[in-house]
Structures are given as structure tokens and as C-alpha cells.
Amino acid sequence: MLPQTCLILLGCLQYWSPCDLMRCMEEQLRELRSLAAKAQNRLTDTGIPRVAMVQGKIPEHELSAVYEPMVNLILQGSKSITVGEQTLHYDPATYFVMSIDLPATGAVRPASTGEPYLAVALTLEASILAALLQDLPEAAEIAKPNEQTTAGFSVARVTSELVDAWVRMLRLMERPPDIAALAPAYEREILYRVLQGPHGGMLRDIASPDSAMARVSLAIQWIRRDFALPLRVEDLADKAAMSVSAFHRHFKAVTALSPVQYQKRIRLLQARKLMVTGGRNATSAALDVGYESPSQFSREYARAFGLSPARDSSRLLASARGLQSMG
């Protein structure tokens, strides 16, 4: 049965057995894998605004990065994301939502049968979410706003409706003239399906400028912009219009890191990038990202990445060269 047939059958879900639904979703996932098969081992442009795909083994230094708000759907293989002390694992038929810019460490693995890791992602735009929420009727069955601040990242199982919207979105890669007219509608449908799921509250928070998550997001933009400068939590709390204690509590709840830990992680990731892709030595990189003591930088770098700056950058460069030669 062709995947597009599922569009008709989805209207009759009440008559389906669980096995029927599983077969339909597997057909949908199979088509998605076929559509995304041209992805490379880096974020690959699809020609569709805010939609990217990736396949295969990804260089480790690219997986350790600041992840922007997104919906990420795993099609093949598996991935783990570590933010602070929390690690989440996800595999085919699950999706990952990140609602705020977060420094994280990732790892991808091929499928148990040997097929390479494969995933697609939609970058989240607060303005698009806000417009969608404004257009929805009050009776729409979507998740209610969070009464308490929750983590800005989580994993959930996909639904057939969500996968179906992704199928139609990726089919546009084969029909570029249709992208301008149809991609916005499919993007809104993907967001609507996520809003209906357990991550709906997170998406609502992104679109609400008065939510604690939105205020923390503003603070994060300030930290990312001035990461090399000394950090005063009192100044960030004042800009976010919160008391210091409330700001610290909300920041930790959303990011799994304290503001100081967040800045430190940004500094270390930026220093790693300077050494691996910019050819800088450890001392130069440390000073550039705001460290006054190269020895403190080395200690904190080794604690974060498991090796000294020099050994880690040499290892990453060798690994990247190996991936290039394989390609």
C-alpha cells in the first residue's frame, strides 16, 4: 500500500487495529527515508525554509554545539543528547523538541541492521508559532500552557498524523515550484501536531513573550552574545524582570544548567571550535573566549570533554580527516 493511501485511511482510524496503524506508519517512515536519502553527514539543505536533514556519522565536534530550537525526527539509527547532567535517547518513530538555545553534546549511532543514522529537522520560529496559536479556535485540542517552568528539551513518540505531515513536507524537495505555496501550510501542520502532543506546552511557551521560558531565552541571547565578558547574574535577572532567586530557578529548570554553567559551556564549545576549525592553540583559544587563566581553562575543558585541549583537538582533527577520506 502506497504511503499516500494512508491519507485516506487516517480518516477511518477508529476502524483500524494497532497492527494496521503500525504498518501504515512504517510505510510513511520508509518513504521519508527514501526522500531524505541524499542527506550528507552534516546539516543538509532541503530547499525548504527551516527544514534540514542529516545522514551518517557526524563529526563529534559538530555534535557538541549550541542547538537551536527545533523539532527533530529520527528516521533511522538513534541519537543521544546530553544537556547538563541529563541525557535523552531517541530512535526511529520518536521526535525530539528543543525549545531554547542549549549547549549540548550529542552522539549518533547506525541502525542495528547497519543502515546509517538519518534524521530531519524543522527549526522553530516563535513568530510562526504565535500566528498559529492565534488562528486556532478555543476548542482546538492542544496542550495547555505549563503552570510551572519545565525543561526546554524532551523526547516523545511520533503519531501517524505527524509523520504524514512530514511526508508531504519532504515530497516538496521533488517539486520545488510548490515549496512557496505549500511549505508554510505543512509547517503549520507539523507544529499543530506537536502542539497536540506532550510537547505542546513547550511550544506555547516559545510563542508567549511573557512566559518564564521566553524571559530565560532573552537572557540566553545576552549570554551568547557576550560570552567572553564577566557574567553578573543580577544583571541578567534584572533584564529578565525577575528576582535573582526566581531567575536562577527558572533558568536551571529550562536549561538544566545554572547561568554560570551555561556561560562556561558556551566558552568551552567556542574554544573547541577555534582549535578544531580555526587552527588556534589552547592558550590563544582560552584567552579569546574569556578565560584569564590557561590552566583553569585546561582543567575545565578536560572535565567537560574528557581530554586536555591539545589531545582532544588532535583527536577530533584526525577523526574529521578519516570521515573526509571515507566520503
C-alpha positions as CSV (number, residue, x, y, z in Angstrom):
1,M,0.0,0.0,0.0
2,L,1.5,3.3,-1.0
3,P,2.1,5.9,1.8
4,Q,-0.3,8.4,0.2
5,T,-3.1,5.9,0.7
6,C,-2.7,6.5,4.4
7,L,-4.2,9.9,4.0
8,I,-7.5,8.3,3.1
9,L,-7.2,5.6,5.7
10,L,-6.3,8.1,8.5
11,G,-9.9,9.3,8.3
12,C,-11.1,5.8,9.4
13,L,-8.6,5.3,12.3
14,Q,-11.4,4.2,14.6
15,Y,-11.8,1.1,12.5
16,W,-8.1,0.2,12.4
17,S,-6.3,-2.3,14.6
18,P,-3.0,-1.4,16.2
19,C,-1.2,-3.6,13.6
20,D,-2.8,-1.6,10.8
21,L,-1.6,1.6,12.3
22,M,1.9,0.3,12.7
23,R,2.0,-0.9,9.1
24,C,0.8,2.4,7.8
25,M,3.4,4.4,9.9
26,E,6.2,2.1,8.7
27,E,5.2,2.8,5.1
28,Q,5.3,6.5,5.9
29,L,8.7,6.2,7.6
30,R,10.0,4.2,4.7
31,E,9.0,7.0,2.3
32,L,10.7,9.6,4.5
33,R,13.9,7.6,4.5
34,S,13.8,7.4,0.7
35,L,13.2,11.2,0.4
36,A,16.0,12.0,2.9
37,A,18.5,9.5,1.4
38,K,20.5,12.3,-0.3
39,A,21.4,13.9,3.0
40,Q,25.1,14.1,4.0
41,N,27.0,13.8,7.3
42,R,26.2,17.4,8.1
43,L,23.1,19.5,8.2
44,T,22.0,19.4,4.5
45,D,19.7,22.0,3.0
46,T,16.5,20.7,1.5
47,G,15.5,23.8,-0.3
48,I,12.5,24.1,2.1
49,P,12.7,27.0,4.6
50,R,13.8,25.9,8.1
51,V,13.9,22.2,7.1
52,A,17.2,20.3,7.0
53,M,18.3,16.7,7.0
54,V,21.4,14.7,8.0
55,Q,22.7,11.2,7.4
56,G,25.6,9.0,8.6
57,K,28.3,9.5,11.1
58,I,28.6,13.2,12.1
59,P,31.9,14.7,13.2
60,E,32.0,14.8,17.0
61,H,32.8,18.5,17.4
62,E,29.7,19.3,15.3
63,L,27.5,17.2,17.7
64,S,28.9,19.2,20.6
65,A,27.3,22.6,19.9
66,V,24.7,25.1,20.8
67,Y,21.4,23.5,19.5
68,E,18.8,26.0,18.4
69,P,15.0,25.5,18.9
70,M,13.8,22.7,16.6
71,V,11.7,19.6,16.1
72,N,14.0,16.7,15.1
73,L,12.5,13.5,13.8
74,I,14.7,10.3,13.8
75,L,14.2,8.1,10.7
76,Q,16.9,5.6,11.1
77,G,19.5,4.7,13.7
78,S,19.5,6.5,17.1
79,K,20.8,9.6,18.9
80,S,21.5,10.7,22.4
81,I,21.6,14.3,23.6
82,T,23.2,15.4,26.9
83,V,22.4,18.8,28.4
84,G,24.0,19.4,31.8
85,E,23.7,16.1,33.7
86,Q,20.6,14.9,31.7
87,T,20.9,12.5,28.8
88,L,18.0,11.7,26.5
89,H,17.9,8.9,24.0
90,Y,15.7,8.6,20.9
91,D,15.3,6.3,17.9
92,P,13.1,5.8,14.9
93,A,9.4,6.8,15.4
94,T,10.4,9.3,18.1
95,Y,10.9,13.1,17.9
96,F,13.0,15.5,19.9
97,V,11.9,19.0,20.7
98,M,14.3,21.7,21.8
99,S,12.5,25.0,22.7
100,I,15.5,27.1,23.6
101,D,19.2,27.5,22.6
102,L,21.1,24.9,24.6
103,P,24.8,23.8,24.7
104,A,24.6,20.0,24.3
105,T,26.7,17.0,23.5
106,G,25.3,14.5,21.0
107,A,26.1,11.1,19.7
108,V,24.6,9.2,16.8
109,R,24.6,5.5,16.0
110,P,23.6,3.5,13.0
111,A,20.6,1.1,13.0
112,S,21.2,-2.4,14.4
113,T,21.0,-3.7,10.9
114,G,23.8,-1.4,9.7
115,E,21.9,1.4,7.9
116,P,23.3,4.9,8.7
117,Y,21.8,7.4,11.1
118,L,19.1,9.5,9.3
119,A,17.1,12.4,10.6
120,V,15.2,15.5,9.5
121,A,14.7,18.7,11.5
122,L,12.5,21.8,11.5
123,T,13.9,25.0,13.1
124,L,11.3,26.7,15.3
125,E,10.2,30.3,14.8
126,A,8.4,32.0,17.6
127,S,6.5,34.3,15.3
128,I,5.1,31.3,13.2
129,L,4.0,29.6,16.4
130,A,2.4,32.7,17.7
131,A,0.5,33.2,14.5
132,L,-0.7,29.6,14.5
133,L,-1.9,29.8,18.1
134,Q,-3.8,33.0,17.4
135,D,-5.6,31.3,14.5
136,L,-6.7,28.2,16.4
137,P,-10.2,28.1,17.8
138,E,-10.5,27.9,21.5
139,A,-11.9,24.4,21.2
140,A,-8.8,23.1,19.5
141,E,-7.4,20.0,21.3
142,I,-3.9,21.2,22.1
143,A,-1.8,21.0,25.2
144,K,-2.5,23.6,27.9
145,P,0.1,26.1,28.9
146,N,2.6,24.9,31.5
147,E,1.7,26.2,35.0
148,Q,5.4,25.6,36.0
149,T,8.5,26.1,34.1
150,T,9.7,22.8,32.5
151,A,12.8,21.7,30.8
152,G,13.4,23.2,27.3
153,F,14.1,19.8,25.7
154,S,12.3,16.4,25.6
155,V,11.5,13.3,23.6
156,A,8.1,11.8,22.6
157,R,6.7,9.1,20.3
158,V,5.5,10.2,16.9
159,T,2.0,9.8,15.7
160,S,0.8,8.8,12.2
161,E,-0.6,12.3,11.7
162,L,2.7,13.9,12.5
163,V,4.7,11.6,10.2
164,D,2.1,12.1,7.4
165,A,2.7,15.9,7.6
166,W,6.4,15.3,7.4
167,V,6.0,13.1,4.3
168,R,4.1,15.8,2.5
169,M,6.7,18.4,3.5
170,L,9.7,16.4,2.2
171,R,7.9,15.5,-1.0
172,L,8.3,19.2,-1.8
173,M,12.0,18.5,-2.4
174,E,10.9,16.7,-5.6
175,R,8.6,19.6,-6.6
176,P,10.5,22.9,-5.9
177,P,7.9,25.1,-7.6
178,D,5.4,24.0,-5.0
179,I,7.5,25.0,-2.0
180,A,6.5,28.6,-1.7
181,A,2.8,27.8,-1.8
182,L,2.6,24.6,0.3
183,A,5.6,24.5,2.7
184,P,4.0,27.1,5.1
185,A,0.9,25.0,5.4
186,Y,2.8,21.8,6.0
187,E,5.0,23.6,8.6
188,R,1.9,24.8,10.4
189,E,0.5,21.3,10.4
190,I,3.7,19.8,11.8
191,L,3.6,22.4,14.6
192,Y,0.0,21.8,15.2
193,R,0.6,18.1,15.6
194,V,3.4,18.8,18.1
195,L,1.2,21.2,19.9
196,Q,-1.3,18.3,20.3
197,G,1.3,16.1,21.9
198,P,3.2,16.2,25.2
199,H,5.5,19.0,24.0
200,G,2.6,21.3,23.3
201,G,3.2,23.3,26.5
202,M,6.8,23.9,25.5
203,L,5.8,25.3,22.1
204,R,3.2,27.6,23.7
205,D,5.9,29.0,26.0
206,I,8.1,29.8,23.0
207,A,5.3,31.9,21.5
208,S,4.4,33.7,24.7
209,P,6.7,36.7,25.3
210,D,5.7,36.9,29.0
211,S,6.4,33.3,29.8
212,A,9.4,32.4,32.0
213,M,10.9,30.4,29.2
214,A,10.7,33.4,26.9
215,R,12.5,35.6,29.5
216,V,15.1,32.9,30.0
217,S,15.5,32.8,26.2
218,L,16.3,36.5,26.2
219,A,18.9,36.1,28.9
220,I,20.5,33.3,26.9
221,Q,20.8,35.6,23.9
222,W,22.7,38.1,26.1
223,I,25.0,35.3,27.4
224,R,25.7,34.0,23.9
225,R,26.4,37.5,22.5
226,D,28.8,38.5,25.4
227,F,30.0,35.1,26.5
228,A,33.7,36.3,26.8
229,L,32.7,39.1,29.3
230,P,32.3,38.6,33.0
231,L,28.8,37.4,34.0
232,R,26.7,39.1,36.6
233,V,23.6,37.0,37.3
234,E,22.0,40.1,39.0
235,D,22.2,42.0,35.7
236,L,20.6,39.1,33.8
237,A,17.8,38.8,36.3
238,D,17.1,42.5,36.1
239,K,16.9,42.4,32.3
240,A,14.6,39.4,32.5
241,A,12.4,41.3,35.0
242,M,12.8,38.6,37.7
243,S,14.2,38.4,41.2
244,V,17.7,36.7,41.3
245,S,16.3,33.6,43.0
246,A,13.4,33.3,40.6
247,F,15.6,33.8,37.6
248,H,18.1,31.2,38.8
249,R,15.3,28.7,39.4
250,H,13.7,29.2,36.0
251,F,17.0,29.2,34.2
252,K,18.0,25.9,35.8
253,A,14.6,24.3,35.1
254,V,14.7,25.2,31.4
255,T,18.4,24.6,30.6
256,A,19.5,22.0,33.2
257,L,22.4,24.4,33.9
258,S,23.0,27.5,36.1
259,P,23.7,30.8,34.2
260,V,27.4,30.5,35.1
261,Q,27.5,26.9,33.9
262,Y,25.7,27.9,30.7
263,Q,28.3,30.6,30.0
264,K,31.2,28.2,30.8
265,R,29.8,25.6,28.4
266,I,29.4,28.2,25.7
267,R,33.0,29.3,26.2
268,L,34.4,25.8,26.1
269,L,32.4,24.9,22.9
270,Q,33.6,28.1,21.2
271,A,37.2,27.4,22.2
272,R,36.9,23.8,20.9
273,K,35.7,25.2,17.6
274,L,38.6,27.7,17.4
275,M,41.1,24.9,17.9
276,V,39.5,22.3,15.6
277,T,38.4,24.6,12.7
278,G,40.4,27.7,13.3
279,G,43.8,26.2,14.0
280,R,44.3,28.0,17.3
281,N,46.3,26.6,20.2
282,A,44.8,26.1,23.6
283,T,46.2,29.3,25.2
284,S,45.1,31.5,22.4
285,A,41.6,29.9,22.3
286,A,41.3,30.2,26.1
287,L,42.0,34.0,26.1
288,D,39.7,34.6,23.2
289,V,36.7,33.1,24.9
290,G,37.2,35.0,28.2
291,Y,39.5,32.8,30.3
292,E,42.2,34.7,32.2
293,S,44.0,31.5,33.3
294,P,45.0,29.0,30.7
295,S,45.5,26.4,33.4
296,Q,41.9,26.8,34.7
297,F,40.7,26.6,31.1
298,S,42.6,23.3,30.6
299,R,41.1,21.8,33.8
300,E,37.5,22.8,32.9
301,Y,38.0,21.7,29.3
302,A,39.2,18.2,30.4
303,R,36.4,17.9,32.9
304,A,33.9,18.7,30.1
305,F,35.4,16.7,27.2
306,G,37.5,14.0,28.9
307,L,40.8,15.1,27.4
308,S,43.2,18.0,27.5
309,P,42.6,20.7,24.9
310,A,45.6,19.7,22.8
311,R,44.8,16.0,22.9
312,D,41.1,16.5,22.2
313,S,41.6,18.8,19.3
314,S,44.2,16.4,17.7
315,R,41.8,13.5,18.1
316,L,38.9,15.5,16.6
317,L,41.0,16.6,13.6
318,A,42.2,13.0,13.0
319,S,38.6,11.8,13.1
320,A,37.4,14.5,10.7
321,R,40.1,13.6,8.3
322,G,39.0,10.0,8.5
323,L,35.4,10.9,7.7
324,Q,36.6,13.0,4.7
325,S,38.6,10.2,3.3
326,M,35.7,7.8,3.7
327,G,33.5,10.3,1.8
